[in-house]
Amino acid sequence: MKRVKLTVAYDGTNYCGWQIQPNGLTIEEVLNKALYRLTGEKIAVIGASRTDSGVHALGNIAVFDTDSPIPAQRFSYALNQQLPEDIVIVRSEETSSEWHPRYCNSRKTYEYHILNAKVPNPIKRQTTYFVSYPLNLEDMQKAASYLVGEHDFVSFCNIRTNVENTVRTIYDLQILRKEDEIILRITGNGFLYNMVRIIVGTLLRVGRGFYTPKQVKEILEAQNRNTAGITVPPQGLILTEICYL
């Protein structure tokens, strides 16, 4: 028996998120079925991040145990022959039988892409959130600085979040413009349910002038979801990388 670690990239448009659920197709389900076809074993992969419906990834991590004679590093090639075009195994490697992708210290990096233009771009409709109004990038950057560090982010999580501890650490939060796209890049030790999308929704209100940058600090301290901005749509969100410490 060996444990194989996968780095998985996917376009989440056609999936109901990562985790198996009764009401739609998920990334986890597709991977499990592909592994069964490949090995004949009933395998349940364990993912590092349970991305939501419509969210994309370039570097999600998963592991599975197998008795298959296929070398660990060859699973990426073999699985890609079994998977649809919108899911790709970037890399496969053997890891310790005790190693678990959710219980090891890590840093996760997400990007949220905003198409900031006068008219929508149909080519980018499934990978960006379209915003037609002007945004004050400098104010958004000032506001973002209040979120860096260790804080209780209960104001920035979905009210259905079922966790006891809502304290998280944000190591870096950058807001960049590349032509007609604004990219928010955020790195932290973990994220609450909808946390990144609510942070983006709040910073967009700063960009429009509805909030001052300092009000984001007040929202953080209020520890009240009703004080923050909207939860922006999922299609602009990408899990870009998970680094294990």
C-alpha positions in Angstrom: 0.0 0.0 0.0 1.3 3.5 -0.9 0.0 7.0 -0.5 0.0 9.1 -3.6 -0.1 12.9 -3.6 -1.8 14.7 -6.5 -1.6 18.4 -7.5 -4.9 19.0 -9.3 -5.9 21.9 -11.6 -9.5 22.4 -12.8 -12.0 24.7 -14.3 -14.8 24.5 -11.8 -17.6 25.9 -14.1 -19.4 22.6 -14.6 -19.0 21.2 -11.1 -20.7 21.6 -7.8 -17.4 22.2 -6.0 -14.8 19.7 -4.8 -16.7 17.6 -2.2 -19.0 14.8 -3.1 -22.7 15.8 -2.7 -26.0 14.3 -3.8 -27.2 17.2 -6.0 -24.6 17.4 -8.6 -21.2 16.3 -10.1 -18.1 17.3 -8.2 -14.3 17.2 -8.7 -13.9 14.5 -6.0 -16.4 12.2 -7.6 -14.8 12.5 -11.0 -11.4 11.7 -9.6 -12.7 8.7 -7.6 -14.3 7.2 -10.7 -11.2 7.8 -12.8 -9.1 6.0 -10.2 -11.5 3.1 -10.1 -11.3 2.7 -13.9 -7.5 2.8 -13.7 -6.9 0.6 -10.7 -10.1 -1.4 -10.1 -10.0 -0.2 -6.5 -12.7 1.8 -4.7 -10.7 4.8 -3.8 -11.8 8.0 -2.0 -9.4 10.9 -2.5 -8.8 13.3 0.4 -8.6 16.9 -0.7 -6.8 19.8 0.9 -9.3 22.5 0.0 -13.1 21.9 -0.5 -13.6 24.6 -3.1 -17.2 25.8 -3.8 -19.3 25.4 -6.8 -17.9 27.3 -9.8 -14.5 28.0 -8.2 -11.3 27.1 -10.1 -7.9 25.7 -9.0 -4.4 25.5 -10.4 -2.9 23.8 -7.4 -5.3 22.0 -5.1 -3.8 19.0 -3.3 -5.3 15.5 -2.8 -4.0 12.1 -1.6 -5.2 8.5 -1.9 -4.0 5.1 -0.9 -3.6 2.3 -3.4 -2.1 -1.2 -3.9 -1.7 -0.5 -7.6 1.7 -1.3 -9.2 1.6 2.0 -11.1 4.5 4.1 -9.9 3.3 7.2 -8.0 4.9 9.6 -10.4 3.2 7.9 -13.4 -0.3 8.4 -12.0 -0.5 12.0 -13.4 -0.1 10.7 -16.9 -2.4 7.7 -16.5 -5.1 9.7 -14.8 -5.1 12.5 -17.4 -6.0 9.8 -20.0 -9.2 9.1 -17.9 -10.2 12.6 -16.9 -12.3 15.2 -18.8 -10.4 18.2 -20.3 -11.4 20.5 -17.5 -9.6 18.5 -14.8 -5.8 17.9 -15.0 -3.4 16.2 -12.7 -0.4 18.6 -12.8 1.9 16.3 -10.7 1.8 13.0 -8.8 4.3 11.7 -6.2 4.5 9.3 -3.3 4.3 10.6 0.2 4.3 9.3 3.7 1.3 7.1 4.7 0.7 9.4 7.7 0.7 12.6 5.6 -2.7 14.4 5.4 -3.3 17.4 3.2 -5.7 19.1 5.7 -3.8 18.5 8.9 -0.4 19.8 8.0 0.7 23.4 8.4 0.3 25.2 5.1 -0.1 28.5 3.3 -2.9 28.8 0.7 -2.9 31.4 -2.0 -6.1 32.5 -3.8 -6.6 34.9 -6.6 -9.8 36.7 -7.4 -10.1 38.2 -10.9 -12.3 41.2 -11.7 -12.9 42.4 -15.2 -13.0 46.1 -14.8 -14.2 47.4 -18.2 -17.1 49.3 -19.9 -18.5 46.1 -21.5 -18.3 42.4 -20.6 -15.8 40.1 -22.4 -17.6 36.9 -23.3 -14.3 35.0 -23.4 -13.7 35.8 -19.7 -17.2 35.3 -18.4 -16.4 32.1 -16.6 -13.1 33.2 -15.1 -13.8 36.8 -14.0 -16.4 38.9 -12.2 -17.5 41.8 -14.4 -17.5 45.3 -12.8 -18.3 48.2 -15.1 -17.8 51.1 -12.7 -14.5 52.8 -12.0 -12.6 51.6 -8.9 -10.1 53.5 -6.7 -7.3 51.0 -6.5 -5.3 53.0 -4.0 -8.1 53.1 -1.5 -8.7 49.4 -2.0 -5.0 48.7 -1.3 -5.1 50.9 1.9 -8.2 49.0 3.1 -6.6 45.6 2.3 -3.7 46.4 4.6 -6.0 46.3 7.7 -6.7 42.7 7.0 -3.1 41.5 7.0 -2.1 39.7 10.2 -3.9 37.4 12.7 -7.5 38.4 13.2 -10.9 37.1 14.0 -12.5 37.1 10.5 -16.1 36.3 11.6 -17.3 39.5 9.8 -16.0 38.0 6.6 -17.5 34.5 6.6 -20.8 33.0 5.7 -23.2 32.8 8.6 -23.5 29.1 7.9 -19.8 28.5 8.7 -19.7 25.6 11.1 -16.3 26.2 12.9 -15.5 27.0 16.5 -12.4 29.1 15.8 -12.8 32.0 13.2 -9.3 33.3 13.8 -7.0 33.2 10.7 -3.7 34.7 9.6 -3.4 36.6 6.4 0.3 36.8 5.4 -0.1 38.9 2.2 -2.9 40.6 0.4 -2.1 42.4 -2.9 -4.3 44.2 -5.3 -2.9 44.5 -8.8 -4.2 45.8 -12.2 -3.2 44.1 -15.4 -4.8 45.9 -18.3 -8.6 45.5 -17.8 -8.3 43.1 -15.0 -7.9 43.7 -11.3 -6.4 40.8 -9.4 -6.7 40.3 -5.7 -4.0 37.9 -4.5 -4.3 36.7 -0.9 -2.2 34.2 1.1 -3.1 32.8 4.5 -2.9 29.9 6.8 -6.6 29.0 6.1 -9.8 30.5 5.0 -13.4 30.4 6.3 -16.4 29.6 4.2 -16.8 32.4 1.5 -14.1 34.5 3.3 -12.2 35.5 0.2 -15.3 36.3 -1.8 -16.7 38.5 1.1 -13.4 40.3 1.4 -13.5 41.1 -2.3 -17.1 42.3 -2.0 -16.1 44.6 0.8 -13.1 46.0 -0.9 -15.2 46.7 -4.0 -17.4 48.9 -1.9 -14.2 50.7 -0.8 -13.2 51.1 -4.5 -16.6 52.6 -5.3 -16.4 55.1 -2.4 -19.2 53.6 -0.3 -16.7 52.7 2.5 -13.5 54.5 3.5 -10.4 52.3 3.8 -10.5 52.7 7.6 -14.1 51.4 7.8 -12.7 47.9 6.8 -10.8 47.9 10.1 -14.0 48.8 11.9 -15.9 46.0 10.0 -13.1 43.5 11.1 -13.5 44.6 14.7 -17.3 44.6 14.7 -17.3 40.8 14.3 -20.6 41.0 12.5 -21.2 39.6 9.0 -23.9 42.2 8.3 -21.4 45.0 8.4 -19.3 43.7 5.5 -19.9 43.7 1.7 -21.6 41.1 -0.5 -20.3 37.7 -1.4 -19.1 38.1 -4.9 -19.8 35.3 -7.5 -17.5 32.2 -7.5 -16.2 32.3 -11.1 -13.5 34.9 -10.4 -11.9 32.8 -7.7 -8.9 30.5 -8.2 -7.0 28.4 -5.7 -3.5 29.0 -7.1 -1.2 27.3 -4.7 -0.9 25.4 -1.4 2.6 25.4 0.2 3.3 23.0 3.0 5.6 24.2 5.8 
